[in-house]
């Protein structure tokens, strides 16, 4: 089978779906890899590094030729997650071609239907179950790690003060106070990174289980005298709460936000608009020069006055509505993603044949479209589509 790797075409995207280091594993499994010329250059992987991996690797000049030859197309931002230029790939899809990548399955029903109608068998990596078996394939967690790390560096770059405590000839400089809201993978990596840089860390999550993780990283867990109902689902993700809970939560978080020099928000609920956790009134109470970095901005943002994709200054506070943060560390983001996808492909393809065993949770949960239909039960329920005849 031939794996095709087109150059990512989302504006500003610097990652690549496969890196040279994973190619020996794929070749050993019997695959041939066709990669579009220049696909890895911005991530630090020139064509020569791919070509050096042997005769089963072909560098292809033309994007259409990559799609035409490929049995499996591997991308990072497929059409769906790439809402700017992704539609250009739809005419290149072939019926029964396998598509693997981020597809934003809970985004637009029309887009997911369009992918289905193209006849591709699409696997959405963000639907990977959070299980021990699937851990090596969990691209969402990998990219969350990158985002949490990069978020702290971006915030530090905009902050007009040091993060660590410094003892200098001009006296002692106190450390910055960083508050992280939302302690999933991205939030925990933000805590760890800010701690390495010497900041004083506080963090909050509505899931009580996060307390021990925050403390193990050297952060102070902010406990609020309110309890979330069914705080997390079976997959370990935070559940959406009612508006009364969020209102009370905002009241209690306000004091901590206003005492912080940097606030990093990473409270995302799959398939739903991000809850507002930082209001404009809280921002007004922050010290001039403070920074808010909103990792939830792609889904509306956790800060009331975040502007998606923009960095703005309001009430003396810099608010960074960053999107596609992981592309800011393209070398290692690509490496991590490639390892996840390689583990998934070698699980999915057995003896050079697609293993569509729906008894396998990994296959069943990630399979989005097949045979012209949206076949994922969670996605069909989300878009209120009728159940498929079994």
C-alpha positions in Angstrom: 0.0 0.0 0.0 1.1 3.5 -0.7 1.0 6.2 2.0 0.8 9.8 0.5 2.0 12.8 2.5 1.0 16.1 0.9 2.4 19.4 2.1 0.2 21.0 4.7 -1.7 23.9 3.0 -3.3 25.6 6.0 -1.9 29.2 6.0 1.1 29.4 8.4 1.1 25.6 9.0 4.7 24.4 9.4 4.3 20.8 10.5 4.5 17.7 8.4 2.5 14.5 9.0 5.4 12.0 8.7 9.1 12.6 9.6 12.1 10.6 8.2 12.6 8.8 11.6 9.4 6.8 11.3 9.9 5.7 7.7 11.9 2.5 8.5 9.0 1.2 10.6 6.5 1.8 7.8 8.8 0.3 5.2 9.3 -2.8 7.4 5.5 -3.1 7.6 5.4 -3.2 3.8 4.4 0.4 2.9 5.7 2.6 0.2 5.7 6.4 1.0 5.1 9.2 -1.5 5.9 12.6 0.0 5.3 15.9 -1.7 8.5 17.8 -2.3 9.1 20.4 0.4 6.5 19.0 2.8 8.9 18.8 5.7 11.2 21.7 5.0 9.6 24.2 7.4 9.6 21.7 10.2 13.3 21.1 9.7 13.0 17.9 7.5 14.4 18.6 4.0 13.6 16.2 1.1 17.1 14.7 1.3 16.4 13.2 4.7 13.4 11.4 3.3 15.1 10.3 0.2 18.0 8.8 2.3 15.5 6.3 3.8 15.6 4.0 0.7 13.9 3.0 -2.5 10.4 2.7 -1.0 10.4 6.5 -0.5 9.4 8.8 -3.4 9.6 12.6 -3.5 6.7 13.8 -5.7 6.6 17.3 -7.0 2.9 17.6 -7.6 0.2 17.6 -4.8 -2.4 16.0 -7.1 0.1 13.2 -7.9 0.4 12.4 -4.2 -3.3 12.0 -3.9 -3.6 10.0 -7.1 -1.1 7.4 -6.1 -1.9 7.1 -2.4 -4.0 4.3 -0.9 -3.7 6.2 2.4 -3.4 10.0 2.7 -1.9 11.2 6.0 -2.3 14.8 6.9 -2.3 16.9 10.0 -5.0 19.4 9.2 -7.4 17.7 6.8 -10.4 19.3 5.3 -12.6 19.9 8.3 -9.9 21.1 10.6 -8.5 23.2 7.7 -11.5 25.5 7.0 -9.4 27.9 4.9 -7.8 25.9 2.1 -8.8 22.3 2.9 -11.7 22.2 0.4 -9.2 22.2 -2.4 -8.3 18.6 -1.6 -11.9 17.3 -2.0 -11.7 16.9 -5.8 -8.5 14.9 -5.3 -10.1 12.3 -3.0 -10.7 8.8 -4.5 -13.5 6.5 -3.4 -12.3 4.0 -0.8 -9.1 6.0 -0.3 -8.1 6.1 3.4 -7.7 9.5 5.0 -6.0 10.0 8.4 -5.7 13.2 10.3 -7.4 15.9 12.3 -10.9 16.3 10.8 -12.8 18.3 13.4 -15.7 15.8 13.5 -17.9 18.0 15.7 -17.4 21.1 13.6 -19.6 21.4 10.6 -22.1 18.7 9.7 -22.1 19.9 6.1 -18.3 19.5 5.9 -18.3 16.1 7.4 -21.1 15.1 5.0 -19.0 16.4 2.1 -16.0 14.3 3.2 -18.4 11.2 3.5 -19.9 11.8 0.0 -16.4 11.9 -1.5 -16.3 8.2 -0.6 -13.2 8.2 1.5 -12.7 6.1 4.6 -11.7 8.8 7.0 -10.2 8.3 10.5 -10.3 11.3 12.8 -7.3 11.2 15.1 -8.9 13.5 17.7 -11.5 10.7 18.4 -8.8 8.3 19.6 -10.0 6.7 22.8 -8.1 7.6 26.0 -7.1 4.1 26.9 -3.8 2.3 27.6 -3.9 0.5 24.3 -4.3 3.7 22.3 -1.9 5.8 24.3 0.9 5.6 21.7 -1.6 6.8 19.0 -3.1 9.8 21.0 -2.2 12.7 18.7 -4.6 15.0 20.5 -2.6 14.6 23.7 0.7 15.1 21.8 -0.5 18.3 20.3 -1.9 19.4 23.7 1.6 18.9 25.2 3.1 21.2 22.5 0.4 23.8 22.9 0.9 24.0 26.7 4.6 24.4 26.4 4.4 27.0 23.6 1.7 29.0 25.4 3.9 29.8 28.3 6.7 31.0 26.0 4.3 33.2 24.1 2.9 34.7 27.3 6.4 35.3 28.7 7.4 37.0 25.4 4.5 39.5 25.9 4.9 40.0 29.6 6.9 43.1 30.5 8.6 41.4 33.5 10.7 38.3 34.3 9.1 35.0 35.1 11.7 33.8 37.7 12.8 35.3 40.9 16.2 36.9 40.4 18.8 38.1 42.9 20.7 40.9 41.1 23.0 43.8 41.9 19.8 46.0 41.6 18.1 43.9 44.3 15.8 40.9 44.4 13.1 40.6 41.7 10.0 38.7 42.8 8.7 35.8 40.5 5.7 36.3 38.3 2.4 34.6 39.2 1.0 32.3 36.6 -2.6 31.0 36.8 -3.6 28.1 34.6 -7.4 27.3 34.2 -8.1 23.9 32.8 -5.7 21.1 33.7 -5.9 18.7 30.8 -2.8 17.8 28.9 -2.2 21.3 27.6 -2.8 22.9 31.0 -0.5 20.5 32.8 2.3 21.1 30.4 1.8 24.8 30.8 2.2 24.4 34.6 5.3 22.3 34.1 6.9 24.8 31.7 6.0 27.9 33.8 7.5 26.1 36.8 10.7 25.3 35.0 11.0 29.0 34.1 10.7 29.9 37.8 7.2 31.3 38.0 4.8 30.8 41.0 2.0 28.6 39.7 -1.7 28.3 40.7 -4.1 26.2 38.7 -7.8 25.3 38.7 -9.9 22.5 37.1 -13.5 21.5 37.8 -12.3 17.8 38.0 -11.2 17.0 41.6 -8.8 14.4 40.1 -6.6 17.2 38.7 -5.6 18.4 42.2 -2.9 15.7 42.7 -1.5 16.2 39.2 -1.2 20.0 39.7 0.5 19.5 43.1 2.9 16.9 41.7 4.1 19.6 39.2 4.8 22.1 42.0 1.6 24.2 41.5 -1.0 25.3 44.0 -4.4 23.9 43.3 -7.2 26.5 43.7 -10.2 24.8 45.4 -13.6 26.5 45.1 -16.5 25.8 47.4 -18.7 24.6 44.6 -19.0 21.1 43.2 -19.4 20.1 39.6 -22.0 17.5 38.7 -20.5 14.6 36.8 -17.2 16.6 36.4 -15.8 14.2 33.8 -17.0 11.7 31.2 -15.8 8.2 30.7 -13.0 9.4 28.4 -11.6 11.7 31.1 -12.8 14.9 29.5 -14.5 17.7 31.5 -18.3 17.7 31.1 -20.2 20.9 30.3 -22.0 22.4 33.4 -25.0 24.6 33.7 -24.8 28.4 33.5 -25.4 28.7 37.2 -22.3 26.7 37.9 -20.2 28.8 35.6 -21.6 32.1 37.1 -20.6 31.0 40.6 -17.3 29.7 39.3 -16.5 33.1 37.7 -17.3 34.9 41.0 -14.9 32.7 42.9 -12.1 32.7 40.3 -12.1 36.5 39.9 -9.8 37.2 42.8 -7.1 34.7 41.7 -7.3 36.1 38.1 -6.8 39.7 39.2 -3.8 38.7 41.4 -2.1 37.0 38.5 0.5 38.3 36.0 -0.2 35.6 33.4 -3.5 33.7 33.0 -3.5 30.7 30.6 -6.9 29.3 29.9 -7.2 25.8 28.4 -10.8 24.7 29.4 -12.2 23.0 26.3 -15.2 20.7 26.1 -15.2 18.5 23.0 -17.9 19.5 20.6 -19.1 22.5 22.6 -18.4 26.2 22.7 -15.7 27.0 25.3 -17.2 28.2 28.7 -16.5 31.8 29.6 -14.4 31.7 32.7 -12.6 35.1 32.6 -15.0 38.1 32.3 -14.2 41.6 31.1 -14.6 42.9 34.6 -11.9 40.4 35.8 -9.6 41.7 33.0 -10.3 45.3 34.2 -9.0 44.3 37.6 -5.7 42.9 36.4 -2.5 44.9 36.7 -1.4 46.8 33.5 0.9 44.7 31.4 -0.6 41.4 32.5 -1.2 38.7 29.9 -4.0 36.3 29.1 -3.3 33.5 26.7 -6.5 31.8 25.6 -5.9 28.3 24.3 -9.6 27.8 23.9 -10.0 30.7 21.4 -10.7 28.4 18.4 -14.0 27.5 20.1 -14.9 31.0 21.2 -12.5 31.4 24.1 -12.5 31.1 27.9 -12.0 34.9 28.1 -15.1 37.0 27.4 -13.1 39.5 25.2 -10.7 37.2 23.4 -10.6 37.8 19.6 -9.9 34.5 17.8 -6.6 34.5 16.0 -5.6 38.0 17.2 -3.5 39.5 19.9 -5.2 42.6 21.4 -4.6 45.0 24.3 -7.7 45.8 26.3 -7.8 47.6 29.7 -4.0 47.5 29.7 -4.0 43.7 29.4 -2.6 41.7 26.5 -5.1 39.0 25.4 -3.7 36.4 23.0 -6.4 34.5 21.1 -3.9 32.2 19.6 -4.9 29.4 17.1 -2.9 26.5 15.8 -0.3 27.0 18.5 1.3 23.6 17.9 2.7 24.7 14.6 5.0 27.1 16.6 7.2 24.0 17.5 7.1 22.3 14.2 10.1 20.0 14.5 9.0 18.1 17.6 5.3 18.5 17.0 5.8 16.7 13.6 7.9 14.1 15.3 5.3 13.3 18.0 2.4 13.3 15.5 4.3 11.0 13.1 5.0 8.5 15.9 1.3 8.6 16.8 0.1 8.1 13.2 2.7 5.4 12.6 1.5 3.4 15.6 -2.1 3.9 14.4 -1.3 2.8 10.8 0.5 -0.3 11.8 -2.5 -1.2 14.0 -5.0 -0.4 11.3 -3.3 -2.1 8.3 -2.6 -5.8 8.8 -0.8 -7.7 6.0 -1.3 -4.7 3.7 -5.1 -4.8 4.1 -7.4 -2.4 6.0 -8.6 -4.0 9.2 -12.1 -2.5 9.7 -12.8 -4.6 12.8 -15.5 -2.6 14.6 -15.1 -4.8 17.6 -11.8 -3.0 18.1 -12.5 0.2 20.1 -9.6 2.1 18.4 -10.9 1.4 14.9 -14.6 1.9 15.9 -14.1 5.2 17.7 -11.8 6.9 15.1 -13.7 5.8 12.0 -15.6 8.8 10.8 -16.8 8.1 7.3 -17.0 5.0 5.1 -19.0 4.0 2.0 -20.4 7.4 1.5 -21.8 7.8 5.0 -20.9 9.3 8.4 -20.6 6.1 10.4 -19.3 7.3 13.7 -22.1 6.9 16.3 -20.9 9.8 18.6 -20.8 12.2 15.6 -24.2 11.1 14.3 -25.7 11.6 17.7 -24.0 15.0 18.0 -25.5 16.2 14.7 -28.8 14.5 15.5 -28.6 12.3 12.4 -30.8 9.1 12.4 -29.1 5.9 13.4 -27.6 3.9 10.5 -29.3 0.5 9.7 -27.0 -2.2 11.1 
